[in-house]
Amino acid sequence: MDGFVRVPVREQDAKVRATNFEEVCLGYNKEEAEKEAQRCLNCKNPQCVQGCPVSIDIPAFISQVKTGDVEGAYQTISKSSALPAVCGRVCPQESQCEGKCIRGIKGDAVSIGKLERYVADTARELGIKPEGAKEKKGKKVAVIGSGPSGLTCAGDLAKMGYDVTIFEALHEAGGVLVYGIPEFRLPKTAVVKKEIENVKSLGVKLETDVVIGKSVTIDELMEKEGFEAVFIGSGAGLPRFMNIPGEQAMGVFSANEFLTRSNLMKAFDENSRTPIMRPKKCVVVGGGNVAMDAARTALRLGAEVHVVYRRGEEELPARKEEVGHAKEEGIIFDLLTNPVEIHADENGWVTGITCIRMELGEPDESGRRSPVEIPGSEFDIECDAVIMSLGTSPNPLISSTTEGLEINRKKCIVAQEDNGQTSKPGVFAGGDAVTGAATVILAMGAGKAAAKGIDEYLSSKQ
């Protein structure tokens, strides 16, 4: 039965990792990776590639892992992905490449994500870099945002020979990779910074502390700075709230603020100058990956943590791996539950939250069952902090300062799916700025499509 079961990946013990911010998953070593790679059937019509938003040649790189050719495997992956060490850690492989794997029909899918991580980590240790452009085109392209869509677009354009500059609003590059995803899932110094250095090694320039729409506008970049095309990959960092009574109390945070303080500003470190609340009992509202990240961060800061979600476990949008890790670490899940009011003391600090029980109603046209309140089922949870993780929207600053840029009713930039072209000639967009909050790999796919679109646009202007 060996071929039907994947090689297990080593992890920190749950009780130990719940007290630290070190990476939970320890990854494969050489022997484990090569053994797992042997399980790949090298299909003639590989469905896994179709399931990958950036179309990595998965059978090819796994074949190279089988023979110990890590450099070859890394270059194969790098042709399609600018961030393999990131994707190997945070991609929802179970619903993408691994979800299409033929091995998964009668057993475990090949552990594609863990193999990608092994290749990227080993290449980093050996100092292997992605291959750059052989010729320069002499044309300037601006990329706004250094998150996964911006880094991918910039990397692909640089490989094509364009002169690319990334403009980042924060003091540190990486976007959601540095401010949103915790250290225990995605190490910042060992992984994210090294991935960014690889993109820069292709010739990409990076300017931080530049707020497009304030420091400089897109129109000025094109009309005065000589950029012939612009890609907007500014993400979606504007948090949403429930607008329930008491939501203005002190001790109520957006997941964005809580995670940014911890991840980007290193507030979990006692030597950090950035303050962060260390709650004793915390309620996290939401059921996505960001909610799991916030809950597991609060746990590591010493809190008893409750995740409140209005649907059931089957409907939790977070990755099953993240939910499993959260449960192993001791996080309590209050499912089919919805907050209706937050309570505070005379000084304005949170003391608790009133919730109501829910049940799933009849399916709508899409087949999704909407939660319905159960009258009279209200109950209270005592807590000193509430973290709202209800999704995010794009910041309207860029769209409001750019002439001729169309947005939709959700304040997202309107762009063509296949090439990222917006309503403004020469301006392309992708990732969360277009779709609203989504996954890292989908943002990368959008950045990749936009790079191709920009190349076609600039080539047609010759």
N, C-alpha and C positions, 0 to 999 in steps of 0.2 A: 504493500500500500504506500510505500515511500513516495512514489511519483504523484500521489493524490494529495499529499499533505505538505504544506510549505515549511521551510526551515524557520523555526521560531526566532524572533528577534529579541535580543537581551534588553531588559529595562531595569531602571532603579526600582527597588522594593517600594511599594505604595506608602508604607508608614514612614520610610526614610525621606522619600521625595516630597511628601506633603509638608516637610519642614524646611525645604531648600528651593532655590531657583535654578538648580543645575538641570541639564537636559534629561528628560524622562527616558526617552528611547536612546539606546546606546549603539544601535546600528549593527550591520554585519561586519565580521572580519573577512579576510581573504578566503579562508576555507569555507565559511558559511555562504559567502556570496557566490563562489564558484559552484557549490553544491546546489544552491537554489537556482542558479542559471541553467543547470542541467535539466531542470524541469520544463523549460521552454520547448515547445514543439516546433518552433521556427515555421509557423504556418505559411503556406504559399499566399493566402489571402488574409493577412493579419488584421483581425478586427480591433486589436488593441490600438493600432495606429489611428484608426478611424475614431476611437474614443478619446484620443489625446487632442486637446484644443490647439496645441502647437505642432502637431503631426511629427513627433519624434519617431525616427526609424527604430522602433523598440526591438524587433527581432535582431536587427544588425548589432545594436550595442550589447544586447544580452549574449549573442554569439561571441562577441569579443571578450566579454567577461569570462565566458567558459574557458577560453584559451589563455586567460591571464593578461590580455592586451588592454590594460586600463587606459593608456593614452589614446588608443584607437577608439575605445568606447566613449571616452570623454569628448573627442572631436566629433564623433557621430552625433552625440547628444547636443553639442554646442552649435551644430549647424542649424538646429531648430529652437534651442532654448538658451536664453541668456542667464538663467538662474537655476541650474540643475540641483544644487545643494539645498536651495529653498524648496523647490517643487518636490524633491524627494522626502521632505519633511511635512509640508502643509497641504499638498494637493489631496483632494478627495478621490484618490485612485479607485476606491471601491465602486464609485459610480461612473468612472470614466474608463481609463485604459484597462484596469483590472476587472472592471465590470463587464468588459467585452471578451475577456480571455477565455479561450476554449477550455483550458484546464479547469475553469471554475464551474463547468457544467456538471461534472461528476466528482469534484473535489475542490481543493483550494486553488484559486487563481494564482498564477505566478506573482511573486511579491515584487512587482515592477518598481514601485516607489522606493522600496528599501534598496533595490539594486542600483537605481539611479543615484540615491544618496551615497551608497558605497563608492560608486565611480567618481562622483564629484568630490567627496571628502578625500579619497585617495589621491586624486589629481591635485588637489590643493596641497596636500602634504608633500607631493613630489615636485611642486612648483610648475605644473603644466598649465599653460594659458590657452585661451581660444585663439584660433587663427583669424587674423585680420584681413583687410582688403589689400589686394596687390596693386591697385591703381586708385588714385584720388580723382573725384569728379570736379572738385573746385566749387561746390555749391553748399551754401550754409542752410542748415535746418535747425530750428529751435524746438526743444521738447520741454513742455511745462509739467513738472512733477517728476520726482525720482522714485516713484513707487514701481510696482511690477509692470504696469503697462508702459510707463515712460522709459524704464531701463531696457525693456524688451525692444521697444521701437527704436531707441537710440542705438542699442547694440546691433540690430539688424541693418539700420541705415549706415552705421560705421563700417560694417562688413561689405556694404555695397560701394563704399568709397566717399560717402558724404562727410562734410565737416559739421559735426553735431555738437550742440551745446545744450545741456540740461539746466533748467532754472528751477531751483527748489526753494520753497517758502521758508522751511524750517532751517535750523542751524546744522542739521545732520541729514545726510541723504538716506533714502530707503523707503520713505513714505510709510504705509501701513506695516511694512516689514520691521521697522524700528519702533513705531509708536503703538502699534495695535497688537502684535503677536508677542506673547510673553517669552522671556528668556528660556524657560523650561521646555518650550516647544521649538524655539528658533533662536539659537545663540547669536547675539549681535556682533561681537568682535570676531569670533572664530568663523562665522558663516556669512552673515549679511555683509559686513565690511569687505570681506574677501571677494564676494560675488560682485560688489560694486567696483572694487579695484580691477577685476577682470574686464568689466565693461569699459572702464577708463583705459585699460591697456590697449583697447581697440582704437584709441585716439579720441574718445568722447571727452569733452570738457564739461566740468560741473561747477555751477555757481550756486552757493547756498545763500540764504537770507534775502532772496529776491522774491517779492510778492507781486506776481503778475496781476495788474489791475491797479496797483499802488506804486510800486517801484518803477514799473514800466508797463505799458499796455501792449497787447498783441499787435495793434495797428502800428505802434512805434517800432516794435521789433522788425516788422516787415518794411515799413516805409523809411526808417532812419538807420536801422542797424544792419540792413542787408540780408536778412533771412528770407529765403525764397519760399519756404514752407514752414508751418508750425503744427506740432502735434500737442493737443491738450490731453494730458493724462493726470489731471489734478485730483482725481479720486472723489470720494464722498465723505467729508468729515463733519458734516453738520448733523448733530444728534437729534433724534426724535424723542418726545416725551408723551405721556398718556393724557396729560391735562386733567388729572384727578385732584380732588381736594387734598391740600397738604403737600403738594409736590414741590413747593418752594421752600420747604423746611431745610435747615442745615443738616447735612448728613445724607442728602439725596444727590447722587452723582449720575452723570451719563457714563456709560461704560468707556466711551472715548476718553473722557478726562481721567478717569481712574486708571486706565491702562497706560495712557500717555505719561502720566506722572511716574508710574512704576517702570515702564519699559524704556522710554526715551530718556527720562530724567533720572533713572536709577534710584527712585525714592525708596525702594525696598531695602537699599543699602543704608545702614545706620550712619555712614559717613557722608551720605548725600545731603546737599543743601536744600533739596526740594522736599517740602512737607507732603505727607500723605496720611490720611486717616487710617489707623489700624483698628478696625471695628472688632467688637467682642462677638456680636451676632449680626450677620449681614443677610439681607434678602436681595437676590439678583432676579430681576424680572426679564424673562425672555428665554428662548430655547435654542438659539443658534450657536455657532462656533465662538462668536464674540462673548456671548453669555457664559459659555464654559470657561473661556480665558479669564473673564472677570471673576467668576466664582472661584476658580482654582488659584488665582492671584490673592484674593481676599483670604482664602484658607491658609495660604503660606504666610500671610501677614498676621495670622493668629486667630482668625474668626471661625465661629460655627457658621456654616453657610447653607442657606436654603435657596434652591432655584425654583421660582414660581413660573409656571407656564400654563397657558389656558387650554392647551390640547393634551393628548395622551402621549405616551412614550413612542409609539409608532410614528407619530407626527413630528417628533422633535427634529428640527432641521439641522442640528449639529451632527458632525460625523459620529458614527457609532463608536469609533476608537476614542474620541474625546469624551463622549458620555461615559464610556466604560472606565476610562482613566479617572474621571471625576468621581464616579461611584466608589471605585477602589480607594480613593483618597479620603472618603468619608463625607462627601457633599450630599445633602439631603434634597431629594426632588419632590416638590409639591406640585403634582401634575393635575390637569383639569381644574385649575385654580387661577383666579384672576384678581388683581388688586383693585380695590374700589376707593380706598382712602388711606392717607398717610397721617399718622398722629405725631405731635411734637409736644415738648414740655414748655414751661413758661418762658424759657430762654430761646425757644425756637429750634431745639435739637430733636431729631427723630427719636421716638420712643417705641414705635410699632407701626404695623400696617394691617388694615382690615382687608380680607380677601373673601371672595365668594366662590363656592364650588360650581363647576361647569359640567355639562354633558354635551356630547357631540350630536348635533341634529342630523337631519337628512342631507345626503350629498347634494351639492349644487351641480351646475352644468358641467363643471370641470371634474366632478367626482370627489371634490374636497368637502369634508363635513365641517360645517361651521359650529363653533362652540356656542352653547346657549346657557345662560345663567339658571341655576336652580334656586327658586325663591326661598328665602329664609335660611339659607345655608351659610350665612356669613360667619367668619371666625377671625380671630386676631393672631398675629405672630409678633412677639416682642422682638425688637431689633434696634440697633443704634445707627444703622446705615442701610440705605436702599440704593442699588445700582440699576439704572434703567438701560437695558440692552434691547432696544426696539428697532434697530436699524438706523441708517443715516441717509442724508440727502447731500447733493453737491452744494458747495458754497457758491452763491450767485455772483460773487465778485467778478469773476472772469467774464461771464456772459453779459453782465450789466455794463462792462467797460469796453466791449468789443462790438464795433459796428457790424450789423448784418449777420449776427450769429443767432440762429433760431434755437429756441428752447421749447420743451413741452410743458404740460400743466404740472409736472412733478419737478420742474426747474432743472431737468436734465438736458444736456446739449443734444440736439438732434443730429445724428450722423448715420451714414450708410453702413450697414452691417458688414458688407464684403470688403470695404476699403477705408472706412472711417471718414470719408469726405463729409464736411459740414456744408451749411448753406453759404459759407463765405469761401470764395476761391482761395486755394492754397492753405486753408486751415482744416486740419483733420482732428478727430477726437476719438477716444476709446476708453474702455474700462469703466470704473464706477461713475465717472463724470457723465457718461452716456446712459448706462444701464441702472444706476443706483447701486447700492452695496451688493457685491457679489464675491466670487472667490478669486484668489491670487491668480490661478491658472487661466481663468476666463479673461481677466484683465490682460494677462500676457498674450493670450490669443488675439485680443483686440489690438494690442500694440503691434503685434506681428503683421496683422492684416493692414493696419494703417501704414506701416513702413513700406509694404508692397504698393499701397495706393499712392504714397508720396513719391516713390520712385517712378511709377507710371506717369504721375502728374508732371514731375519735373522733366522727365524724358520727353514728354510730348511738347514741352515748351522750347526745346532746342531748335 
